[in-house]
């Protein structure tokens, strides 16, 4: 947790942003979720918006902020002796509320009465979209299942800009994420099962933090974006995509991707594609600065990618026309990056377009660009990912060929790339006053030479 003053000032700023609004704002924290039966639950993870404004990392809490009077109330229940037998001594609700600057507490059941009274009085009820099933049902039972855009926009405007104390937590999560990636890289050896490496790298996050910030992607089939299966044996001559992040005990996240040759050296064909992705990655970072729309950075990356693929004979035609047509989407069907913070895809539960797009921006319908989660004009304090990639997806290539899409050398792709896989490189980036910096301390090896040198050193130390 941060200091009491941090949470108090955050709620004060929220009320300031909502100055033209009246009524109450209702916040519902997460509850424990049974995995198989009531007493065997999934690992508890608190709602991130709740953490941002209230900080209490315990289940079954809620709060009401009165936008007219300024009164703040926490709703939760103290532990009974039956609970304490299992959990040991626990702080009271009043003690936990005091740590975040709130003096008024009520039993959890009184939340229903407070909201119903506000509804009877004709007051406006402000709430946010629930991301968990319990919260959805609770909101419906309270009659507040229509989210408030005013509240959502106010929260987004605050959480998009990270404060120095948040940046410190993101740096720490980055250091932990880099440590897990280094552990993974050192474990790559032909003949091992992918799952062994996943266990080793995730153990790092559990030993020093909360755990992983999302389900680990570690695969020799990098053309499958969210490949969470880890049963394959590591084969010679393959590319291993590792997309994984750590979540610190404060719940701030990291998210890195590296692509390794399973035998420690890239083949000439792999190096050509890897160098292209790396150069796109460096270009994106060089363009990241206040005032620049990240959508424009995505398009600049697409242009460089198509230029390099043209030199390799995989696409052909006028570069401007290819960019306009969205040809890069065949090779990079995802967007360049996303926001990061308390969630690895920060605040997307509040609405992806509201979070990632300025009011005057519209999402594209083109493959790739339409999946861009962060298009906004950048401002200091934004934390985003820079993650270009090139993938050869046989089914997608066949579909484009059948549709007669122009500019693509389908014969070259069919002859030499259907078994290639994919390559992605990703770092976490903070927008600063005059540019950007990468989060997490010492950067993971990223260029092809750096990767090969690191893997050679790993082999010598094994």
VENTA-V819411 format. One line per field, one symbol per residue. ss: DSSP state (A for helix, B for strand, O for the rest). A space follows every 10 residues. Layout:
# VENTA-V819411
ss = ???
This chain:
# VENTA-V819411
ss = OOOAAAAAAA AAAAAAAOOO OOOBBBBBOO OOOBBBBOOB BOOOOOOAAA AAAAOOOOOO OBBBBBOOOO OBBBBOOOOO AAAAAAAOOO OOAAAAAAAO OOOBBBOOOA AAAAAAAAAA OOOOBBOOOO OOAAAAAAAA AAOOOOOOAA AAAAAAAAAO OOOAAAAAAA AAAAAAAAAA AAAAAAOOOO OOBAAAAAAA AAAAAAAAOO BBOOOOBBBO OOOOOOOOOO OOBOOOOOBB BBBBOBBOOO OOBOOBBBBB BOOOOOOAAA AAAAAAAAAA AAAAAAAOOO OOBAAAAAAA AAAAAAAAAA AOOOBOOOAA AAAAAOAAAA OOOOOOOOBO OOOOOOOAAA OAAAAAOOOO OOOOOOOOAA AOOOOOBOOO OOBBBBOOBB BOOAAAAAAA AAAOOOOBOA AAAAAAOOOO OBBBOBBBBB BOOOOBBBOO OOOOOOOAAA AAAAAAAAAA AO
